[in-house]
Amino acid sequence: NNSATLNLRGLGPDATLTLFNGHRLAYDALAQGIDIAAIPLGAIDRIEVIADGASALYGSDAVGGVANIILRRDYDGLETTARVGASTEGGNVQQQYSVVGGQRWSSGGFMVALDHSRATPIFADQRDYTRGLDPSLTLTLRNRQWSGVIAGHQHLTGGITLDLDGFVTDRRSLKQSPFLPNASIFTNGLVSRPEVRSYALTPTIRIDLPADWQMPLSAPRAVSRTRLNTSRYFNGAASRSRLTYENRLSGIEANAEGPLFAAPGGDARLAIGGGLRRVALHVNITDFLPAGPFTFRDFTESRDVQFAYGELSV
């Protein structure tokens, strides 16, 4: 589905846990990976990485490590960027346009980032080393993506603050693969058109407690739907199918962190927390036959996770 995922230590994206402001996201398609290309660069403040294996703390999807993408909490002003490029031998015309804006005030602020990118494919007849192959073969994909990110914070009353972060993305691609090196794709070949729509939204209430303790309560919600529309050609006869993979994540988390006592090297601190999380995968495989659509598979699997943790730093 042409997603860009983090892969620490070369163990695969399913062994690198990718977090978004400390929260988990819905996986992309069947792979346990997160598409980091869906997040505009202008919205990112920093990326924190745990390069060591962290499966004991985070679970089996953190064997290779953990990457936490931290957004800007707010932004004051407006910034726009544009990038255009192409390959000298033809194809691969790339465009990217981004805008980041926001505002700060005495009790809060917000940031919004929008990004649009697109790239044309490179066809086989545009390169010397593949010019003998059918020109309908795509060496690189045609891509088009829209994405947006929002983050904000507002002091409500007393020691209570509301934080909000989220993103939405829409990505579409095209790949053409002839079955025979010198035959047209529309005679014997496969045309794939992946479509990915994802979103995540996490409201968080932060409560300031006595003795410099803080307790955040959050309720993340994320969905990623991949639709792979394919057209197959055998001796000029066409058939169509659609594969749908939808990952969903929802939950509620409560944490508390603060100092316990003073020590010569600094305060001893304690962090505790827990929560509930539900992850689900919906799969639908449908062929579009002359007699009408026929669904081969249509199921939803889900899993509930209860977790708790405690960490003492002295």
Secondary structure, DSSP 4 states (H G I P E B T S, - for coil): -------GGGS-GGGEEEEETTB-----TTSS---GGGS-GGGEEEEEEE-S--HHHH-GGGSSEEEEEEEPS---EEEEEEEEE--TTS---EEEEEEEEEEEETTEEEEEEEEEEEE--EEGGGSGGGTTS-TT-EEE-EEEEEEEEEEEEEEEETTEEEEEEEEEEEEEEEEEEESSTTS-TTTSEEEEEEEEEEEEEEEEEEEEEGGGEEEEEE--EEEEEEEEEEEEEETTEEEEEEEEEEEEEEEEEEEEEEEEEEETTEEEEEEEEEEEEEEEEEEEEEEEETTEEEEEEEEEEEEEEEEEEEEEE-
